[in-house]
Amino acid sequence: MRKYLRFLREQGVIDRKTYRKLYLWAKGGMFPTFRSLQRWLEEHGYQIKVSK
């Protein structure tokens, strides 16, 4: 999950301040699943498009 946050920061989806907050939340267990992190991002207006 923290690797995904790093990926989002590098892609410019989230800024450094948001990255640090979410990183600490993920480390502390606020997001029990990967989907819960994605849901939080969607609810707070972060549009994520992952191209494979």
C-alpha angles and dihedrals in degrees: 000000000000090000088056090052089052089050091052091050092050091049091052095243093123129025127236095263093051090045092056093048094049092043092057092044090051091048091050093051101252090136108053092183137027089243091057089058091049091048091052091051092049093048091052095050104261109143111207122190115178115194118197 
